[in-house]
């Protein structure tokens, strides 16, 4: 079977806010110096869902993520956000529309307190009097209650990742993009991160997760898309993806 043409279209899990696509990637190609990183990728993200994107090294995950963020532009193709063509919008304008990002590499201010880390993004949207209450809400969402006065560098690796997620949520985004959010975490921290993502999603935030940790994706129990050679290869529930012999061969490098 032609791997590039083989796509499973499976309904997303039941969710009260699932409706029309909030984000669409339409026939996107991206070429770097003659190397084709994305090769006609088309993918839709439903409003209110958690959507996981996985694939082996070189599948195009990082390029896909950068194009969603706006730090790279497609060679051809379109990106639509809530029906609006945002293909040529820079990252900061996409952020104003409601997209927020948590990068794989931790981007917290190590020598500032947890409160100060959150104060910086919150001050753009909230008054000084409102910020303490909002900080408490954000920290509760990421299991960092009561840590306001700790220096960020005193937190564990996993806690710093959660703080970075809270900083991304400070903008009240409609879509949260997470790039390998469990990188370097312990098993316990990974499990807690899955619980944090589910809680954020329950509050109507659409979440896109770029990951390679199959156990973590299983815990999220989310609709999953597999990229291969810059195209959408398979899509479905995690159980369907995990049971797919061709997907397993992709990860073994035999397809």
C-alpha positions as CSV (number, residue, x, y, z in Angstrom):
1,X,0.0,0.0,0.0
2,X,1.2,3.5,-0.8
3,X,2.3,4.9,2.6
4,X,1.9,8.5,1.6
5,X,-1.7,7.9,0.5
6,X,-2.8,5.9,3.5
7,X,-4.8,8.0,5.9
8,X,-7.4,6.8,8.4
9,X,-10.1,9.4,8.9
10,X,-11.6,8.7,12.4
11,X,-14.1,10.8,14.3
12,X,-12.7,12.8,17.2
13,X,-13.6,11.7,20.8
14,X,-16.8,13.0,22.1
15,X,-16.3,16.4,23.6
16,X,-19.0,19.0,24.4
17,X,-17.3,21.8,22.5
18,X,-16.1,19.9,19.4
19,X,-17.4,21.6,16.3
20,X,-15.9,23.0,13.1
21,X,-12.2,23.2,12.7
22,X,-10.5,26.0,14.7
23,X,-7.2,25.5,12.8
24,X,-6.6,24.1,9.3
25,X,-3.4,23.2,7.5
26,X,-4.2,23.0,3.8
27,X,-1.8,21.3,1.3
28,X,1.3,22.8,3.0
29,X,4.7,22.3,1.4
30,X,8.0,23.5,3.0
31,X,11.3,23.3,1.3
32,X,14.6,24.1,2.9
33,X,17.4,24.4,0.3
34,X,16.0,21.7,-1.8
35,X,15.0,19.4,1.1
36,X,11.2,19.0,1.4
37,X,10.3,19.0,5.1
38,X,6.6,19.1,4.5
39,X,5.1,17.5,1.4
40,X,1.4,18.4,0.9
41,X,0.4,18.2,4.6
42,X,-3.3,18.7,5.3
43,X,-4.7,18.5,8.8
44,X,-7.6,20.0,10.7
45,X,-7.9,20.6,14.5
46,X,-11.4,20.7,15.9
47,X,-12.3,23.4,18.4
48,X,-12.1,22.2,22.0
49,X,-10.0,19.0,21.4
50,X,-6.6,17.7,22.5
51,X,-4.8,16.6,19.3
52,X,-1.5,14.8,19.4
53,X,1.0,14.8,16.5
54,X,3.7,12.2,16.4
55,X,6.1,10.7,14.0
56,X,9.7,9.5,13.8
57,X,12.7,11.8,13.5
58,X,12.5,13.6,10.2
59,X,8.8,13.2,9.8
60,X,8.2,17.0,9.7
61,X,6.9,17.5,13.3
62,X,9.2,20.5,14.1
63,X,8.6,22.2,10.8
64,X,4.8,21.7,11.3
65,X,5.1,23.3,14.7
66,X,7.0,26.3,13.5
67,X,4.6,26.9,10.7
68,X,1.7,26.8,13.1
69,X,3.5,29.3,15.3
70,X,4.4,31.6,12.4
71,X,8.2,31.4,12.9
72,X,8.3,29.7,9.5
73,X,6.1,30.2,6.5
74,X,5.1,27.5,4.0
75,X,6.6,27.4,0.6
76,X,3.1,26.8,-0.6
77,X,-0.2,26.1,1.1
78,X,-2.4,27.8,3.6
79,X,-2.9,28.0,7.4
80,X,-6.5,29.0,8.5
81,X,-7.4,30.0,12.0
82,X,-11.2,30.1,12.6
83,X,-11.6,30.4,8.9
84,X,-9.2,33.3,8.5
85,X,-6.1,32.9,6.3
86,X,-3.1,33.6,8.7
87,X,-0.4,32.1,6.4
88,X,1.5,35.3,6.2
89,X,0.9,36.6,9.8
90,X,4.0,36.7,12.0
91,X,4.1,34.9,15.3
92,X,3.2,37.9,17.5
93,X,0.0,38.6,15.5
94,X,-1.1,35.0,15.8
95,X,-0.6,35.3,19.5
96,X,-2.9,38.3,19.6
97,X,-5.5,36.2,17.8
98,X,-5.4,33.5,20.5
99,X,-2.4,31.1,19.8
100,X,0.1,30.5,22.6
101,X,3.2,28.3,22.7
102,X,5.2,26.3,25.2
103,X,8.5,25.3,23.7
104,X,10.4,22.1,24.4
105,X,13.3,24.0,25.9
106,X,12.3,25.6,29.2
107,X,11.9,29.4,28.9
108,X,11.4,30.6,32.4
109,X,13.4,33.4,34.2
110,X,15.5,31.3,36.6
111,X,16.4,34.1,38.9
112,X,12.9,35.5,39.3
113,X,10.2,34.2,41.6
114,X,7.3,32.2,40.2
115,X,5.1,35.2,40.8
116,X,7.4,37.4,38.8
117,X,7.6,34.9,36.0
118,X,3.8,35.1,35.7
119,X,3.5,38.8,36.3
120,X,5.4,39.5,33.1
121,X,2.9,38.0,30.7
122,X,-0.1,38.8,32.9
123,X,0.5,42.5,33.0
124,X,-0.4,42.8,29.3
125,X,-4.0,41.7,30.0
126,X,-4.7,42.4,33.7
127,X,-4.4,45.3,36.1
128,X,-1.9,45.1,39.0
129,X,-4.8,44.5,41.4
130,X,-6.1,41.5,39.4
131,X,-2.8,39.8,38.9
132,X,-2.4,38.1,42.3
133,X,-5.7,36.3,42.0
134,X,-4.9,35.3,38.4
135,X,-1.5,33.9,39.5
136,X,-3.2,31.8,42.1
137,X,-5.6,30.4,39.5
138,X,-2.8,29.6,37.0
139,X,-0.7,27.9,39.6
140,X,-3.6,25.8,40.8
141,X,-4.1,24.6,37.2
142,X,-0.5,23.4,36.9
143,X,-0.1,21.9,40.4
144,X,2.2,24.7,41.7
145,X,-0.2,26.0,44.3
146,X,1.6,28.1,47.0
147,X,4.9,28.4,45.1
148,X,4.6,32.1,44.3
149,X,7.6,33.2,46.3
150,X,10.0,30.5,45.2
151,X,12.7,31.2,42.7
152,X,12.1,29.5,39.4
153,X,15.6,27.9,39.5
154,X,14.6,26.2,42.8
155,X,11.8,24.2,41.1
156,X,12.4,20.7,39.7
157,X,12.7,20.2,35.9
158,X,9.1,19.1,35.7
159,X,7.8,22.0,37.8
160,X,9.7,24.5,35.6
161,X,7.9,22.9,32.6
162,X,4.6,23.4,34.3
163,X,5.5,27.0,35.1
164,X,6.2,27.5,31.4
165,X,2.8,26.1,30.6
166,X,1.2,28.5,33.1
167,X,3.1,31.4,31.5
168,X,1.7,30.3,28.1
169,X,-1.8,30.2,29.6
170,X,-1.5,33.7,31.0
171,X,-2.6,35.1,27.6
172,X,-6.0,33.2,27.9
173,X,-5.3,31.5,24.5
174,X,-7.9,29.6,22.5
175,X,-5.2,27.3,21.2
176,X,-2.2,26.1,23.2
177,X,0.7,24.5,21.3
178,X,3.0,22.2,23.3
179,X,6.3,21.0,21.9
180,X,7.3,17.8,23.7
181,X,6.0,18.9,27.1
182,X,7.3,15.9,28.9
183,X,10.9,16.0,27.7
184,X,13.3,15.1,30.5
185,X,10.5,14.4,33.0
186,X,10.2,11.5,35.4
187,X,7.3,9.0,35.1
188,X,5.4,10.7,37.9
189,X,5.9,14.2,36.4
190,X,4.8,12.8,33.0
191,X,1.6,11.4,34.5
192,X,0.9,14.7,36.2
193,X,1.5,16.6,33.0
194,X,-1.1,14.5,31.2
195,X,-3.6,15.4,34.1
196,X,-2.7,19.1,33.7
197,X,-3.4,19.0,30.0
198,X,-6.7,17.3,30.5
199,X,-7.7,19.9,33.1
200,X,-6.8,22.8,30.8
201,X,-8.7,21.2,27.9
202,X,-11.8,20.8,30.2
203,X,-11.8,24.6,30.4
204,X,-12.3,24.8,26.7
205,X,-8.7,25.3,25.6
206,X,-7.8,23.6,22.3
207,X,-4.4,21.9,22.8
208,X,-2.0,20.6,20.1
209,X,0.7,18.4,21.5
210,X,3.9,17.5,19.5
211,X,5.2,14.3,21.2
212,X,7.2,11.1,20.7
213,X,6.4,9.5,24.1
214,X,3.8,6.9,23.2
215,X,2.9,6.2,26.9
216,X,2.2,9.9,27.4
217,X,-0.1,10.1,24.3
218,X,-1.9,6.9,25.6
219,X,-2.6,8.7,28.9
220,X,-4.0,11.7,27.0
221,X,-6.4,9.4,25.1
222,X,-6.6,12.0,22.3
223,X,-7.1,12.0,18.6
224,X,-3.7,11.4,17.1
225,X,-2.1,12.2,13.8
226,X,1.0,10.4,12.5
227,X,3.4,12.3,10.2
228,X,5.7,10.5,7.8
229,X,7.9,12.1,5.1
230,X,6.1,15.4,5.7
231,X,2.6,14.1,5.0
232,X,-0.3,12.9,7.2
233,X,0.1,9.1,7.2
234,X,-2.5,8.0,9.7
235,X,-5.1,9.5,12.0
236,X,-7.4,8.1,14.7
237,X,-7.7,7.3,18.4
238,X,-4.5,6.3,20.2
239,X,-5.6,2.7,20.3
240,X,-6.1,2.6,16.6
241,X,-2.8,4.2,15.9
242,X,-0.9,1.9,18.4
243,X,-2.5,-1.2,16.7
244,X,-1.5,-0.1,13.2
245,X,1.2,-2.4,11.9
246,X,2.5,0.2,9.4
247,X,2.8,2.9,12.1
248,X,4.9,0.4,14.1
249,X,7.1,-0.2,11.1
250,X,7.6,3.6,10.6
251,X,9.0,3.8,14.2
252,X,11.2,0.7,13.5
253,X,12.5,2.4,10.4
254,X,11.3,-0.4,8.0
255,X,8.7,1.6,6.1
